[in-house]
Amino acid sequence: MKVNDLRKLSDKDLLSRLVDNKESLQKYRFQKSIQQLEDYKVLSDLRKENAKINTILREKTLDKGNIDG
């Protein structure tokens, strides 16, 4: 998902997506270990999306703290 699309999601949606991605990542890692995974790019794509989500969540928490400014 694009960063702009992720920024439009609520914190709750981002957290649920992060949990889903982590579960999928674990499943794909297991498939990789038993050599059933055909597309290894899925692993890097999920890790990158998780990093984007974590960054956006961190930005939102910092913005909430700077409201008093």
C-alpha positions in Angstrom: 0.0 0.0 0.0 1.2 3.5 -0.7 2.2 5.8 2.2 -0.5 8.3 1.4 -3.1 5.6 1.5 -1.8 4.4 4.8 -1.8 7.9 6.3 -5.5 8.1 5.6 -6.2 5.1 7.9 -7.0 5.4 11.5 -4.7 4.2 14.3 -6.9 1.2 14.9 -6.8 0.2 11.3 -3.1 0.6 11.1 -2.5 -1.5 14.2 -4.8 -4.3 12.9 -3.0 -4.2 9.5 0.3 -4.4 11.3 -0.8 -7.5 13.2 -2.1 -9.1 10.1 1.2 -8.4 8.3 3.2 -9.9 11.1 1.1 -13.0 11.0 1.5 -13.3 7.3 5.2 -12.7 7.6 5.6 -15.5 10.0 3.6 -17.8 7.7 5.8 -16.9 4.7 9.0 -17.3 6.7 7.8 -20.8 7.6 7.0 -21.6 4.0 10.5 -20.3 3.0 12.2 -22.5 5.6 10.5 -25.7 4.2 11.1 -24.4 0.6 7.5 -24.0 -0.4 7.6 -20.2 -1.0 7.8 -19.3 -4.6 7.9 -15.5 -4.5 10.5 -14.3 -2.0 9.7 -10.7 -2.7 6.6 -11.0 -0.6 8.8 -11.1 2.5 10.6 -7.9 1.8 7.3 -6.2 0.7 5.7 -7.1 4.1 8.7 -5.9 6.0 8.7 -2.6 4.2 5.0 -2.1 4.7 5.5 -2.8 8.4 8.2 -0.2 8.6 5.9 2.3 6.9 3.1 1.6 9.3 5.4 1.9 12.3 6.7 5.2 11.0 3.3 6.6 10.4 2.1 5.5 13.9 5.2 7.2 15.4 4.6 10.4 13.5 1.0 10.5 14.7 2.0 10.1 18.3 4.6 12.8 17.9 2.0 15.1 16.3 -0.4 14.5 19.2 2.3 15.6 21.6 3.0 18.8 19.8 -0.5 20.1 19.7 0.2 22.3 22.8 3.2 23.5 20.7 
